[in-house]
């Protein structure tokens, strides 16, 4: 069968968001990654940047040629247009683009779009079907709306940070930015697609208000269940899924590496204990308190007896949810991720592939992130009907 055919319908493969145009005003991480996800499924994304340096993520962190690795990882499959939105001519060009756009995404502090004359009412006046997605730390309303913040702050307010870390220790930081990515990126993708679906049916767009704090809070399911049951969360590191029971935790190996033990179900725990030759530990499956501490200590001593590689050889053939804790450079070589196409090469850059696999998707080589702010300005404006002479005048005035 042709690789580009949908096996279910025999129809030619197609990307589902082809024909969707997105104007992306965001910078840094949550917004750019959200629009990259949408671009991966066929959306046309125009990265609208200021006429100065543009997205300053280009120079953040280690450089991979002209731009940073970080910037390149969240801006593939996009084109770049420079506009000075503080000038009337720049705003008018933007509004002309809005007329043919489906979505506008912005990540300014609340009120900035209104002050620029580009609030939702102004956009909808030019295109009633357009969706405006606003990503912010605390949302467009509420007493914290205008405050600055970062991932650590959003997680702190949402009750998430309090729950991350070891028992008796301080809250810990993850190098997966939960608020930025779960809240900002995935919240925006969900909100955009829901609003876009409705706009296609109703003919009317709407505002999408994405708060990174809200989205993190909305996913605190097990801690909230504890509050409802006991009027408070368990102390950090003492809940079922945070190290409070022997069957679910991280254990150090002889070489200073770690194994992840997730034998929550009794059948997995029994298999784990019998594989270790320690059937006597089976009753300690969900033990807490002193007994739980004793069983955890026994397991810890056992796992410290062999290297991670040796434990992988032991548990790979045993289906009991015991796996290695890999470093990212090892994950890039992991056979499961490779088999799923999650490691993608694009002109020498290693990317993570699209997060969700869809049937009937064509093979779509990743286009590199635009190295220069405004790299596609002329082409985009020419398609808008702005001729070379007018573009020269606008460029001379600093509008583009």
C-alpha positions, 0 to 999 in steps of 0.5 A: 500500500502507498505510504501516503494513503489512509489505510482505512479509507484508501483516500490520499493522505492529508494533514488535517490543518492544511488551509488553516492560517495562524498569525503568531505574535508569541515569543519564547516557549509556550506560544511558539511551541503551541503554534509549532504543534499546529504547524506539524499538522499542516497549519500555515503559521506566520511568525509576526515579529517586531522590527528590532531583534524579533523573537529574542529566543534566537539568542537564548542559550547555546547557539546552533549556528545563527540561532539558539538550539532552543529557538530552533526547537520551537519554531520549525515549519513557520515563516517570519514577518516583521511589523512595527505594530506601534505604527498605524501602517504596521497595524493596518498591514496586520489587520489586512492579514487578519482578514484571511487568518483563522487564528491569532495567538498572542502572549503579551500581558493582558491589555497590550493588544487593546492598547495596540488597537488590536483587541478582539473587537478590532480583529473581529470587525475585520474577520468575524470568524477569527479566533484570538488566543491569549496566553498569559500566566494568570489569565486576562482577569483576576487580581494577579492578571497584570503580574509578571511570572514564570513557570515556578510562580504559576506552579506555586500558586496552583498548589503543584510545586508544593507536591513535587519533591522528596518527603521531608525536603523542599519543593523541587523543580522539574526541567519539564516546565509544567505550567508553561507546557501543560498550561500554556502550550497544550492549553492553547492548542486545545483552546484554539482547536475547540474555538476553531471547530466552532467557528467553522460551524457557526461562522463566529470566532471567539476569544480563548483565554489561556491561563498557565496557572489555571491549567496547572490547577485544573490537573491537580486531580489526586491532590484535590481528591485528598483535600476533598477526603481529608481537608488537606493534601498529604505531605510532599513525598508521602502520597501514593504516586509521590513515593509514599509506598514501596511499589511506586518510586525511584531506586538508586543502582550500584553505578549511581543511576536509577530504576523507576518502579511502578508496580502499583497493581498487585500482580506487578508487585508479586512479579517484581518480588518473585523476580528478585527472589523476595516473596517475603516482601509481597505483603508490603505492597502498599505499606506505609509508616514504619512497615513501608519504610522497612520495605523501601529500605529493603528494596533500596538495598537490593537495587544498589546491588547491581548496575542499571544496565544489569537491572535492565537485563533482569527486568526487560523480559519481565512485564512488571513496570520496572524500567530505567531512568534514562538521560535524554541523550539515551532517550534519543537512541531508545528503540521505542521512540525511534520506532514511533518516529519521535526522533526527527532529523531536519537539516542536521537538527534533532527534533522531537516528532509530533506529539500525537500520531494521526492516521492518514498523515503524509510524510512532511519534512520539517522546515527549519525555523526562520533564522532571520526575523522577517525572512519572509516579509517580502513574500508575505506582503507581496501575496497580500498585494503590497508591491515592491515600491510600497514595501520599500517605502514601508521599510524606509519608515521602519514599519517592516 
